[in-house]
Amino acid sequence: MFGMNDPAQTLLQLERYVLEGRMEMSEVMATQFTEMFLAQKKRTADNQIMLVKGLRILCDVFLAREKVKRAVASVKILHRERKKLIRMLKSGAPQLLEKMTPPAEDYRRAGKIYAKAGKKSGAMKAFATCEKLSSGHVASAMEACQLLGYEKKLVNRFLSTIKSAGPVILYNGKFLFQPLHLPEVDAQQVQTVLKEAIQSGVGNSDECELLIKSIAEEIGAIQRGEAAANSRLEAAMDLLKPQHDYYEY
């Protein structure tokens, strides 16, 4: 059975298979991997960590392969087992809690799964929980609009997250929003979704237009060399520079 001897190595292999698009093999491996740990009556914290990581991969693979019923069942198990892991770490290794993938990302994952399964109410709740746990989560708010439709409440949440996301940056040849401690989002894709929101006739079209224009101006300023490619990184570097030249005294 996969993962019995070296679970950490199996997880790395699983991640490689997913990146390579080998979804059928990934599903087989992730299913056996998670079943192995779920069958254990008592688990160590390390085993619980492996189980939660495996369940995340399994959910993503089921979603990619459009096996939505199995994805829905798996994400419910993921929520349950993540909560167990948090309890275990709080009592035994609290220093590891900050290294965990934030629970918000599992609610974002659930939002996508429930949306694909046609469970709109569950998806709305999951996306809302994600954004509540991680304020300014542009990726989640954008996916909610794309998957659930351009409803006024969703569009307004999307607008709010963009405003709090910070400046557009250029990284690896892509213009991105990179909210602090949150997933990055393609700035030009954000513009596209804003345009679709305007076409839908919901939300504040004037505000959408202003943000589209603002993003275009920020991208243009970077392209012309008038703004830093990564203003947040530049600001952090400035803080490391001495504020005084002590040799002048």
PyMOL commands that set and color helices and strands:
alter all, ss='L'
color gray80, all
select helices_A, chain A and resi 7-19+23-38+45-64+68-92+94-99+103-116+120-133+138-148+152-163+187-200+205-223+231-240+246-248
alter helices_A, ss='H'
color red, helices_A
select strands_A, chain A and resi 168-171+174-177+185-186
alter strands_A, ss='S'
color yellow, strands_A
deselect
rebuild
show_as cartoon
